[in-house]
Structures are given as C-alpha cells and as structure tokens.
Amino acid sequence: MEENLDINNKVNNEKSDNITKSNSEEIREPRSEGDTNTVSNNSNPQRNSDSKDNLKNDIDTPVKPVIKPKKELPIEKKPFQEFINIHLIPALVEEINIRGLKVNNINLTNTNRPIAGDKCWVINCEIKDTCNFWLSFEKEDISSLKSISLSKPNQKPSIIESFLIDEKRITLKLIISRVLQRLNGQKLIGVN
C-alpha cells in the first residue's frame, strides 16, 4: 500500500510540475495584420508591468492645452470712474465738437444732484453759449439708475428726467447718442 501512495504522490507531483511549467511558459497570441505579441503568464511580472506602463504612457500622453488669447474686457465692464473719465467724457466732448460746439468744462464728481439734492455721481458739462447738462448716476455703476437735467447758460435746471431706464445693456455709444438726442430734443444743439 505504501507503494501505491508513493506512485500516486509521484504522479501528483508530475502533474503539478506540468501545470507550473505550462503557467510559466510563453503563450503566443496572433495579432492583427500578422503581428504576434508575446505574453507571458506569471513568468515575469516586472516585464508585464513595464509593457503596461509603456502602453499607458503612449495612451495617456498629456496634450498641451490650447492657450486662448485673453479677451480684453469691454470698456463698459471697466471700473466706473475709469469708464467715465477715460472713455465717456472724451467721446462725448468729441461728438459735441463735431457738431461745431465747444465744451468749456466737463467733469465727474460725487456731489449733490441738481434739484433733488441727493448725493450721487454727476457728470457736469458746460457747452459754451449753448447749455449745461448734468448726467447723474445713482451708484458707482453705469447700469444704475440715471437721470439728466438740462438748462440754458447761467440758469439752474428745473426738471430731472429719467435717462436710459428701459435699456438692459448700457454701452458707450448708447449713452452718447441719448445725451445728444436729449440736447437736440431741446433744440440746444442743432435743428430737429
């Protein structure tokens, strides 16, 4: 009986050796277009991980992001005082000069609004021998509530009119055109 056990053990050992050998042998798998790829089954785990890393590096190569040029902010989005002093006032003076009139004085101040007396940002403009106007902004924001007051030279304004109340998007051109429209409507700069 011991002989039978020895024979069984020998057969079992041979089988396990064959299984181990077959697991460690290289297996060839055909690839497309006639290429072959050698894959080892547990024979060299380091080589498998290296090839996976190489494959992963080829696939995961970072793509350089496309750098878009920075868009400059529209002038209407610039800080209030910068917009008024650098863009609105010079453009307004230029448009008034084009119509053959001369601006004696124009400035932005945080002062009392004519007639109402509440404190707000006011552009005060004096056009030589023609008129004065006050364009008021309730807050330091071009989208805030606005009003305009007009008067003949050396007179005080008597009416405050709302200004650009229905407009959702306020632009430099819109402000200038509406100021000129109001001045023209009062027959202060040109003929209707």
C-alpha positions, 0 to 999 in steps of 0.5 A, a space after each residue: 500500500 505504501 507503494 501505491 501512495 508513493 506512485 500516486 504522490 509521484 504522479 501528483 507531483 508530475 502533474 503539478 510540475 506540468 501545470 507550473 511549467 505550462 503557467 510559466 511558459 510563453 503563450 503566443 497570441 496572433 495579432 492583427 495584420 500578422 503581428 504576434 505579441 508575446 505574453 507571458 503568464 506569471 513568468 515575469 511580472 516586472 516585464 508585464 508591468 513595464 509593457 503596461 506602463 509603456 502602453 499607458 504612457 503612449 495612451 495617456 500622453 498629456 496634450 498641451 492645452 490650447 492657450 486662448 488669447 485673453 479677451 480684453 474686457 469691454 470698456 463698459 465692464 471697466 471700473 466706473 470712474 475709469 469708464 467715465 473719465 477715460 472713455 465717456 467724457 472724451 467721446 462725448 466732448 468729441 461728438 459735441 465738437 463735431 457738431 461745431 460746439 465747444 465744451 468749456 468744462 466737463 467733469 465727474 464728481 460725487 456731489 449733490 444732484 441738481 434739484 433733488 439734492 441727493 448725493 450721487 455721481 454727476 457728470 457736469 458739462 458746460 457747452 459754451 453759449 449753448 447749455 449745461 447738462 448734468 448726467 447723474 448716476 445713482 451708484 458707482 455703476 453705469 447700469 444704475 439708475 440715471 437721470 439728466 437735467 438740462 438748462 440754458 447758460 447761467 440758469 439752474 435746471 428745473 426738471 430731472 428726467 429719467 435717462 436710459 431706464 428701459 435699456 438692459 445693456 448700457 454701452 458707450 455709444 448708447 449713452 452718447 447718442 441719448 445725451 445728444 438726442 436729449 440736447 437736440 430734443 431741446 433744440 440746444 444743439 442743432 435743428 430737429 
